[in-house]
Amino acid sequence: MDINFVYMTAGSKEEARKIGKELVMARLAACVNILDHMNSFYWWDGEIQDDTEVVMIAKTTAARLPDLVEKVKSLHSYDCPCVVSLPVAGGHQPFLDWVAGEVK
């Protein structure tokens, strides 16, 4: 079982809540954490942007990752949403088992 954390950003807490809830309801993520009020600096359309964004961290498996990415893209307001998967190298095994069981 390959557990992944998926780091994503959204433009508002409402959008993050909508995406997070959809991912959990569809069993694409066992859990989604939402961290509000992050400040982001980035290049977009040739200019440096200074925005407030919301971070989402989803817990899923490598097998569910492609469907999770597609679902996020279908719900997201950004042209190019940040969706980055990070493999989990280890941790509390009962928690990792729970994640795997919730996204079967």
DRENFIKOL-133574 format. One record per atom (N, C-alpha, C): y, x, z; residue in one letter; residue number from 1. Coordinates in pm, whole numbers, plus 50000, padded with zeros to 5 digits. Each point is the difference from the previous one (the first is absolute). Layout:
<atoms>
{atom {Y X Z} 'a' NUM}
...
</atoms>
This chain:
<atoms>
{atom {49884 50084 50000} 'm' 1}
{atom {50116 49916 50000} 'm' 1}
{atom {50123 50089 50000} 'm' 1}
{atom {50083 49986 49900} 'd' 2}
{atom {50122 50078 49986} 'd' 2}
{atom {50119 49913 50037} 'd' 2}
{atom {50057 50024 50118} 'i' 3}
{atom {50116 49925 50046} 'i' 3}
{atom {50127 50068 49950} 'i' 3}
{atom {50096 49919 49955} 'n' 4}
{atom {50128 50051 49952} 'n' 4}
{atom {50114 49928 50071} 'n' 4}
{atom {50107 50073 50024} 'f' 5}
{atom {50127 49942 50039} 'f' 5}
{atom {50084 49994 49873} 'f' 5}
{atom {50063 49887 49976} 'v' 6}
{atom {50081 49985 49881} 'v' 6}
{atom {50145 49983 50044} 'v' 6}
{atom {50083 50097 49963} 'y' 7}
{atom {50143 50000 50033} 'y' 7}
{atom {50074 49929 49888} 'y' 7}
{atom {50083 49902 50036} 'm' 8}
{atom {50077 49924 49902} 'm' 8}
{atom {50139 49974 50056} 'm' 8}
{atom {50095 49972 49912} 't' 9}
{atom {50132 49959 50044} 't' 9}
{atom {50038 49869 49931} 't' 9}
{atom {50091 49927 50064} 'a' 10}
{atom {50052 49875 49945} 'a' 10}
{atom {50150 49994 50028} 'a' 10}
{atom {50067 49914 49927} 'g' 11}
{atom {50145 49990 50013} 'g' 11}
{atom {50047 49916 50117} 'g' 11}
{atom {49912 49919 50057} 's' 12}
{atom {50039 49916 50113} 's' 12}
{atom {49879 49972 50089} 's' 12}
{atom {50029 49960 50123} 'k' 13}
{atom {49893 49965 50092} 'k' 13}
{atom {49925 49877 49950} 'k' 13}
{atom {50071 49906 49941} 'e' 14}
{atom {49934 49880 49947} 'e' 14}
{atom {49901 50035 49890} 'e' 14}
{atom {50041 50088 49909} 'e' 15}
{atom {49910 50042 49893} 'e' 15}
{atom {49879 50074 50057} 'e' 15}
{atom {50023 50088 50096} 'a' 16}
{atom {49890 50075 50062} 'a' 16}
{atom {49903 49905 50070} 'a' 16}
{atom {50053 49900 50071} 'r' 17}
{atom {49913 49903 50068} 'r' 17}
{atom {49918 49920 49898} 'r' 17}
{atom {50061 49961 49890} 'k' 18}
{atom {49928 49925 49897} 'k' 18}
{atom {49886 50085 49942} 'k' 18}
{atom {50031 50124 49963} 'i' 19}
{atom {49899 50088 49943} 'i' 19}
{atom {49890 50028 50103} 'i' 19}
{atom {50039 50035 50122} 'g' 20}
{atom {49902 50031 50104} 'g' 20}
{atom {49906 49885 50027} 'g' 20}
{atom {50055 49881 50014} 'k' 21}
{atom {49917 49882 50027} 'k' 21}
{atom {49904 49972 49885} 'k' 21}
{atom {50049 50012 49876} 'e' 22}
{atom {49914 49978 49883} 'e' 22}
{atom {49885 50101 49996} 'e' 22}
{atom {50029 50126 50032} 'l' 23}
{atom {49896 50103 49998} 'l' 23}
{atom {49891 49971 50104} 'l' 23}
{atom {50041 49957 50117} 'v' 24}
{atom {49902 49970 50106} 'v' 24}
{atom {49923 49872 49966} 'v' 24}
{atom {50070 49897 49953} 'm' 25}
{atom {49932 49875 49965} 'm' 25}
{atom {49897 50019 49889} 'm' 25}
{atom {50031 50089 49905} 'a' 26}
{atom {49909 50027 49889} 'a' 26}
{atom {49892 50101 50038} 'a' 26}
{atom {50000 50046 50124} 'r' 27}
{atom {49904 50099 50050} 'r' 27}
{atom {50008 50132 49922} 'r' 27}
{atom {50120 50031 49951} 'l' 28}
{atom {50024 50129 49936} 'l' 28}
{atom {50043 50103 50102} 'l' 28}
{atom {50046 49954 50115} 'a' 29}
{atom {50038 50087 50112} 'a' 29}
{atom {49953 49933 50129} 'a' 29}
{atom {49952 50081 50093} 'a' 30}
{atom {49960 49948 50131} 'a' 30}
{atom {50122 49973 50086} 'a' 30}
{atom {50106 50077 49976} 'c' 31}
{atom {50120 49992 50082} 'c' 31}
{atom {50115 50060 49920} 'c' 31}
{atom {50120 49946 50018} 'v' 32}
{atom {50120 50059 49941} 'v' 32}
{atom {50106 50009 50109} 'v' 32}
{atom {50049 50120 50025} 'n' 33}
{atom {50110 50022 50093} 'n' 33}
{atom {50131 49998 49922} 'n' 33}
{atom {50103 49942 50059} 'i' 34}
{atom {50132 49993 49937} 'i' 34}
{atom {50100 50069 50092} 'i' 34}
{atom {50069 50098 49945} 'l' 35}
{atom {50101 50077 50072} 'l' 35}
{atom {50133 49976 49932} 'l' 35}
{atom {50089 49931 50066} 'd' 36}
{atom {50127 49958 49942} 'd' 36}
{atom {50108 50106 50019} 'd' 36}
{atom {50105 49990 49921} 'h' 37}
{atom {50123 50079 50013} 'h' 37}
{atom {49981 50149 49973} 'h' 37}
{atom {49926 50033 49895} 'm' 38}
{atom {49988 50139 49958} 'm' 38}
{atom {50112 50030 49900} 'm' 38}
{atom {50062 50113 50011} 'n' 39}
{atom {50103 50040 49903} 'n' 39}
{atom {49935 50088 49896} 'n' 39}
{atom {50025 49972 49872} 's' 40}
{atom {49941 50074 49889} 's' 40}
{atom {50109 50055 49909} 's' 40}
{atom {49985 50127 49965} 'f' 41}
{atom {50082 50062 49897} 'f' 41}
{atom {49906 50036 49886} 'f' 41}
{atom {50036 49963 49877} 'y' 42}
{atom {49915 50029 49886} 'y' 42}
{atom {50081 49989 49871} 'y' 42}
{atom {49948 50065 49896} 'w' 43}
{atom {50061 49988 49868} 'w' 43}
{atom {49947 49875 49930} 'w' 43}
{atom {50089 49921 49941} 'w' 44}
{atom {49961 49885 49917} 'w' 44}
{atom {50109 49977 49896} 'w' 44}
{atom {49960 49991 49875} 'd' 45}
{atom {50093 49980 49888} 'd' 45}
{atom {50111 50106 50000} 'd' 45}
{atom {49961 50125 50029} 'g' 46}
{atom {50094 50111 49992} 'g' 46}
{atom {50098 50012 50113} 'g' 46}
{atom {49984 49920 50105} 'e' 47}
{atom {50091 50006 50114} 'e' 47}
{atom {49921 50007 50131} 'e' 47}
{atom {50060 50066 50098} 'i' 48}
{atom {49938 50002 50133} 'i' 48}
{atom {50027 49866 50068} 'i' 48}
{atom {49895 49939 50048} 'q' 49}
{atom {50008 49873 50071} 'q' 49}
{atom {49993 50025 50150} 'q' 49}
{atom {50067 49919 50076} 'd' 50}
{atom {49999 50005 50146} 'd' 50}
{atom {49975 49857 50046} 'd' 50}
{atom {49874 49969 50030} 'd' 51}
{atom {49960 49863 50029} 'd' 51}
{atom {49926 49989 50132} 'd' 51}
{atom {49995 49879 50052} 't' 52}
{atom {49913 49967 50111} 't' 52}
{atom {49876 49935 49942} 't' 52}
{atom {49884 50047 50041} 'e' 53}
{atom {49874 49945 49954} 'e' 53}
{atom {49910 49970 50119} 'e' 53}
{atom {49887 49941 49970} 'v' 54}
{atom {49900 49967 50101} 'v' 54}
{atom {49871 50071 49961} 'v' 54}
{atom {49938 50067 50095} 'v' 55}
{atom {49874 50070 49976} 'v' 55}
{atom {49884 49908 50036} 'v' 55}
{atom {49897 50004 49917} 'm' 56}
{atom {49874 49931 50029} 'm' 56}
{atom {49889 50104 49998} 'm' 56}
{atom {49909 49990 50096} 'i' 57}
{atom {49882 50085 50002} 'i' 57}
{atom {49879 49909 50008} 'i' 57}
{atom {49920 50001 49895} 'a' 58}
{atom {49881 49916 49994} 'a' 58}
{atom {49877 50085 50026} 'a' 58}
{atom {49901 49940 50066} 'k' 59}
{atom {49872 50066 50023} 'k' 59}
{atom {49896 49931 49912} 'k' 59}
{atom {49932 50080 49917} 't' 60}
{atom {49903 49945 49906} 't' 60}
{atom {49893 50104 49971} 't' 60}
{atom {49915 49969 49902} 't' 61}
{atom {49900 50096 49955} 't' 61}
{atom {50034 50047 49860} 't' 61}
{atom {49944 50114 49963} 'a' 62}
{atom {50023 50053 49865} 'a' 62}
{atom {49952 49901 49894} 'a' 62}
{atom {49894 49928 50029} 'a' 63}
{atom {49946 49904 49904} 'a' 63}
{atom {50096 49884 49975} 'a' 63}
{atom {50079 49961 50100} 'r' 64}
{atom {50092 49887 49985} 'r' 64}
{atom {50138 50043 49949} 'r' 64}
{atom {50024 50131 49994} 'l' 65}
{atom {50131 50052 49964} 'l' 65}
{atom {50050 49953 49863} 'l' 65}
{atom {49922 50005 49893} 'p' 66}
{atom {50053 49956 49870} 'p' 66}
{atom {50049 49855 50002} 'p' 66}
{atom {49925 49911 50065} 'd' 67}
{atom {50042 49860 50008} 'd' 67}
{atom {50124 49984 50087} 'd' 67}
{atom {50009 50079 50107} 'l' 68}
{atom {50118 49996 50086} 'l' 68}
{atom {50124 50041 49921} 'l' 68}
{atom {49991 50107 49924} 'v' 69}
{atom {50114 50047 49920} 'v' 69}
{atom {50044 49892 49902} 'v' 69}
{atom {49905 49939 49931} 'e' 70}
{atom {50033 49895 49903} 'e' 70}
{atom {50068 49880 50068} 'e' 70}
{atom {49952 49962 50118} 'k' 71}
{atom {50058 49888 50073} 'k' 71}
{atom {50144 50033 50041} 'k' 71}
{atom {50022 50121 50050} 'v' 72}
{atom {50135 50040 50040} 'v' 72}
{atom {50093 49996 49878} 'v' 72}
{atom {49956 50055 49889} 'k' 73}
{atom {50083 50000 49879} 'k' 73}
{atom {50035 49857 49957} 'k' 73}
{atom {49907 49907 50015} 's' 74}
{atom {50024 49862 49957} 's' 74}
{atom {50098 49927 50092} 's' 74}
{atom {50012 50044 50125} 'l' 75}
{atom {50086 49933 50098} 'l' 75}
{atom {50135 50068 50020} 'l' 75}
{atom {50011 50125 49961} 'h' 76}
{atom {50114 50084 50036} 'h' 76}
{atom {50120 49977 49909} 'h' 76}
{atom {50120 50010 50057} 's' 77}
{atom {50123 49983 49923} 's' 77}
{atom {50044 50128 49928} 's' 77}
{atom {49951 50116 50042} 'y' 78}
{atom {50041 50126 49939} 'y' 78}
{atom {49933 50019 49864} 'y' 78}
{atom {50070 50067 49909} 'd' 79}
{atom {49942 50037 49871} 'd' 79}
{atom {49888 50103 50017} 'd' 79}
{atom {50018 50088 50098} 'c' 80}
{atom {49904 50109 50023} 'c' 80}
{atom {49976 50013 50151} 'c' 80}
{atom {49920 49909 50058} 'p' 81}
{atom {49982 50004 50146} 'p' 81}
{atom {49924 50124 50046} 'p' 81}
{atom {50037 50048 50117} 'c' 82}
{atom {49928 50110 50063} 'c' 82}
{atom {49872 49945 50061} 'c' 82}
{atom {49887 50046 49949} 'v' 83}
{atom {49868 49965 50056} 'v' 83}
{atom {49920 50130 49995} 'v' 83}
{atom {49982 50064 50115} 'v' 84}
{atom {49935 50130 50007} 'v' 84}
{atom {49885 49993 50100} 'v' 84}
{atom {49882 50042 49956} 's' 85}
{atom {49882 49995 50086} 's' 85}
{atom {49971 50137 50060} 's' 85}
{atom {49971 49999 50129} 'l' 86}
{atom {49966 50122 50073} 'l' 86}
{atom {49863 49982 50064} 'l' 86}
{atom {49903 50086 49967} 'p' 87}
{atom {49868 49987 50060} 'p' 87}
{atom {50005 50032 50150} 'p' 87}
{atom {49922 49926 50076} 'v' 88}
{atom {49990 50024 50144} 'v' 88}
{atom {49882 50094 50022} 'v' 88}
{atom {50027 50115 50060} 'a' 89}
{atom {49898 50103 50019} 'a' 89}
{atom {49911 49974 50120} 'a' 89}
{atom {50044 49918 50091} 'g' 90}
{atom {49921 49972 50119} 'g' 90}
{atom {50077 49910 50093} 'g' 90}
{atom {49941 49972 50115} 'g' 91}
{atom {50067 49914 50096} 'g' 91}
{atom {49899 49929 50088} 'g' 91}
{atom {50046 49898 50066} 'h' 92}
{atom {49917 49920 50090} 'h' 92}
{atom {49905 49916 49915} 'h' 92}
{atom {49873 50035 50004} 'q' 93}
{atom {49901 49939 49910} 'q' 93}
{atom {49993 49848 50008} 'q' 93}
{atom {50007 49940 50118} 'p' 94}
{atom {49999 49854 50003} 'p' 94}
{atom {50117 49938 49923} 'p' 94}
{atom {50117 50062 50005} 'f' 95}
{atom {50114 49950 49923} 'f' 95}
{atom {49975 50015 49850} 'f' 95}
{atom {49950 50116 49959} 'l' 96}
{atom {49971 50022 49859} 'l' 96}
{atom {49894 49901 49949} 'l' 96}
{atom {49901 49973 50082} 'd' 97}
{atom {49897 49900 49965} 'd' 97}
{atom {50062 49862 49987} 'd' 97}
{atom {50093 49967 50089} 'w' 98}
{atom {50067 49871 49995} 'w' 98}
{atom {50077 49985 49868} 'w' 98}
{atom {50074 50104 49962} 'v' 99}
{atom {50075 49996 49873} 'v' 99}
{atom {49904 49973 49885} 'v' 99}
{atom {49892 50075 49994} 'a' 100}
{atom {49903 49983 49890} 'a' 100}
{atom {49940 49860 49999} 'a' 100}
{atom {49972 49947 50117} 'g' 101}
{atom {49940 49868 50009} 'g' 101}
{atom {50095 49888 49958} 'g' 101}
{atom {50128 50018 50024} 'e' 102}
{atom {50098 49896 49969} 'e' 102}
{atom {50035 49992 49851} 'e' 102}
{atom {49976 50106 49926} 'v' 103}
{atom {50038 50000 49858} 'v' 103}
{atom {49879 49996 49907} 'v' 103}
{atom {49882 49966 50052} 'k' 104}
{atom {49880 49992 49917} 'k' 104}
{atom {50016 49895 49892} 'k' 104}
</atoms>
